[in-house]
Structure formats: C-alpha cells, structure tokens
Amino acid sequence: MRKLGKEQKRDIAALAAMRDEDIDLSDMPEVVDWSKAEMGKFYRPPKKAVTMRLDSDVLEWLKGYGKGYQTRVNLLLRHAMASAGGRNTSRARRSG
C-alpha cells in the first residue's frame, strides 16, 4: 500500500475537521436500490485461538482438501450454527 502524500494528508485532515452537515455530497449519486447489497461482505469477526481434539479420520478428511483446513472447520461450524436457526443448543445453558 502506498503512503499518502502531503496534499492527500492535508485534504483528509480538512475533511476530518468538517462537520458531517458541511460536507458537499452533491456529486455523489444516492443509492436507492439495495437489492444487490451483500450483508457482512467486509465484516470479519475476531478470531480466537483454541485447542480442539478431533478424530484422526475427520482431521485427515479436512486436510485432504489441501491448505486451509482450519478455515474449513470454521465454515462447517458456522454452517451448523446457522442451520440451528438461532437455537441455543448448549447443554449447559439448557439445564439452567
């Protein structure tokens, strides 16, 4: 990524100092059709390192698709979470 030049830094500082109401948006078209918008496209939830014990055959299956097996585990778990339909399936929480 290129560094900003002096003029760019000056322009950004000038915009940052302005109130939102004072910024001229007249040359920017208004978006009225959001039908093709993708929710969460740029959202990346924070990751947390965990230790997980998996059956060796499951691990080999995941690794059999090449690099990125941890990403695949995350996608599979996210799919299972979405398929649960927002239900809390935790035993610890159900038995309260």
PEWOMO-V443658 format. One record per residue. BURIAL is I if it has 24 or more other C-alpha atoms within 12 Angstrom, else O. D_LAST is the distance of its C-alpha to the last C-alpha in whole Angstrom. Layout:
BEGIN
burial-><BURIAL BURIAL>
d_last-><D_LAST D_LAST>
END
This chain:
BEGIN
burial-><O O O O O O O O O O O O O O O O O O O O O O O O O O O O O O O O O O O O O O O O O O O O O O O O O O O O O O O O O O O O O O O O O O O O O I O O O O O O O O O O O O O O O O O O O O O O O O O O>
d_last-><51 54 54 55 59 60 60 57 55 57 56 53 53 55 52 50 52 52 50 48 50 53 53 55 53 56 57 53 53 50 47 47 46 42 42 42 40 37 34 33 36 37 33 32 28 28 28 26 28 25 26 26 27 28 30 34 35 32 33 37 36 35 38 40 40 42 41 37 35 32 33 32 29 28 29 28 24 25 26 23 21 23 24 20 21 18 15 12 13 11 9 7 6 6 4 0>
END
